[in-house]
């Protein structure tokens, strides 16, 4: 599926592509982890909007799918997985982040934005050189843009709710 091409053998570019693939793999599994926490710990806050809950569940599933596709790509290029264990990429996030809806959403926003930027760089590096990685990056970038919009909407809504609660 992701066979090495003449492009990926070039020094410099190949290392950059691998570095970016590992970065987005890490980001994808972390966002999946945060979406899972969001749905599990803060589900009561978002239950009133079933569409929003469904979108969060879909984002979580898509991010796990992205993680596995990227790891498969890394495995095909190098014969090793990007990360042996998905938990290796989840750096002991504090309870403060997990228990605060706004902090959780802000972290999700930062990670999704980082992924979009990394995917854009991958697209630029692989355009006309490695169509398989380009295609994967392009599709994932667009899905992550939608995730970023979803998280921004949730962040704006939660900030508005917190403002209304403190005013009353």
C-alpha positions in Angstrom: 0.0 0.0 0.0 2.7 2.5 0.9 5.7 1.2 -1.0 8.9 3.3 -1.0 9.3 5.4 -4.0 12.4 7.3 -5.5 11.2 10.4 -3.7 11.1 8.8 -0.2 14.7 7.5 -0.7 16.1 11.1 -1.0 18.0 12.2 2.0 16.3 15.0 3.9 12.9 14.8 2.5 12.4 11.2 3.6 13.4 12.0 7.1 11.1 15.0 7.2 8.2 12.9 5.9 8.9 10.2 8.5 9.2 12.8 11.3 5.8 14.4 10.3 4.1 11.0 10.0 5.3 10.1 13.5 4.0 13.5 14.8 0.6 13.1 13.3 0.4 9.5 14.5 1.1 10.8 18.0 -1.4 13.7 17.6 -4.1 11.3 16.3 -3.9 8.9 19.2 -3.8 11.8 21.7 -6.9 13.4 20.2 -8.7 10.1 20.3 -7.8 9.8 24.0 -9.1 13.3 24.7 -12.3 12.7 22.8 -12.8 9.6 24.8 -12.3 11.5 28.1 -14.6 14.3 26.8 -17.4 11.8 26.1 -16.9 9.8 29.3 -16.3 12.5 31.9 -18.2 15.4 30.4 -21.0 13.5 28.6 -23.7 14.9 30.8 -22.8 18.4 29.7 -23.1 17.6 26.0 -26.0 15.0 26.2 -28.5 17.8 25.5 -27.2 17.9 21.9 -27.2 14.4 20.4 -25.8 15.6 17.1 -22.8 17.1 18.8 -22.3 13.9 20.8 -22.4 11.9 17.6 -19.9 14.2 15.9 -17.5 13.8 18.9 -17.9 10.0 18.7 -17.2 10.1 14.9 -14.1 12.3 15.5 -12.8 9.8 18.0 -13.3 6.9 15.6 -11.7 8.7 12.7 -8.7 9.6 14.8 -8.1 6.0 15.7 -8.5 5.1 12.1 -6.0 7.8 11.1 -3.5 6.5 13.7 -3.7 3.0 12.3 -3.4 4.1 8.7 -0.3 6.3 9.5 1.3 3.5 11.4 0.7 1.2 8.5 2.4 3.8 6.3 5.4 4.0 8.6 5.6 0.2 8.8 5.6 -0.1 5.0 8.3 2.5 4.6 10.6 1.4 7.5 9.5 -2.1 8.6 8.7 -0.8 12.1 5.6 0.8 13.6 5.5 4.4 14.5 4.8 3.6 18.1 4.8 0.2 19.6 2.0 1.1 22.0 -0.5 3.9 21.5 -0.2 4.7 25.3 3.5 5.6 24.6 2.2 8.8 23.0 -0.1 9.8 25.8 2.1 11.7 28.3 0.5 11.6 31.7 -2.0 14.4 31.4 -2.9 15.9 34.7 -6.3 15.5 36.3 -6.7 19.2 36.0 -6.9 18.9 32.2 -9.1 15.8 32.3 -11.5 17.4 34.8 -11.8 20.8 33.2 -14.0 20.9 30.1 -12.5 24.1 28.9 -8.8 23.0 29.4 -9.6 19.7 27.6 -11.2 21.5 24.7 -8.2 24.0 24.5 -5.8 21.1 24.4 -7.8 19.3 21.7 -7.9 22.5 19.7 -4.1 22.9 19.9 -3.4 19.3 19.0 -5.9 19.3 16.1 -4.3 22.6 14.8 -0.9 21.0 15.0 -2.2 18.0 13.0 -3.6 20.2 10.3 -0.3 22.1 10.0 1.7 18.8 9.9 -0.6 17.3 7.3 -0.3 20.5 5.2 3.5 20.1 5.4 3.2 16.5 4.4 1.1 17.4 1.4 3.7 20.0 0.3 6.5 17.5 0.7 4.8 14.6 -1.1 2.9 16.4 -3.9 4.1 14.9 -7.2 6.5 12.6 -5.4 4.5 10.1 -3.3 0.8 10.1 -4.2 -0.1 7.5 -1.5 1.2 9.6 1.4 -0.1 12.8 -0.2 -3.6 11.2 -0.6 -3.6 10.0 3.0 -2.4 13.4 4.3 -4.8 15.4 2.2 -7.8 13.3 3.4 -6.8 13.3 7.0 -6.0 17.1 6.9 -9.6 17.8 5.7 -11.1 15.6 8.4 -8.9 17.3 11.0 -10.1 20.7 9.8 -13.6 19.6 10.5 -12.6 18.3 14.0 -10.9 21.6 14.7 -14.1 23.4 13.8 -16.1 21.1 16.0 -13.7 21.7 19.0 -13.7 25.4 18.4 -17.5 25.4 18.4 -17.6 23.4 21.6 -15.0 25.7 23.2 -17.0 28.8 22.3 -20.2 27.2 23.6 -18.5 26.1 26.9 -16.9 29.6 27.3 -20.3 31.2 26.8 -22.0 28.8 29.3 -19.3 29.5 31.9 -19.8 33.2 31.4 -23.5 32.9 31.8 -23.1 30.7 34.9 -20.8 33.3 36.6 -23.1 36.2 35.8 -26.1 34.6 37.5 
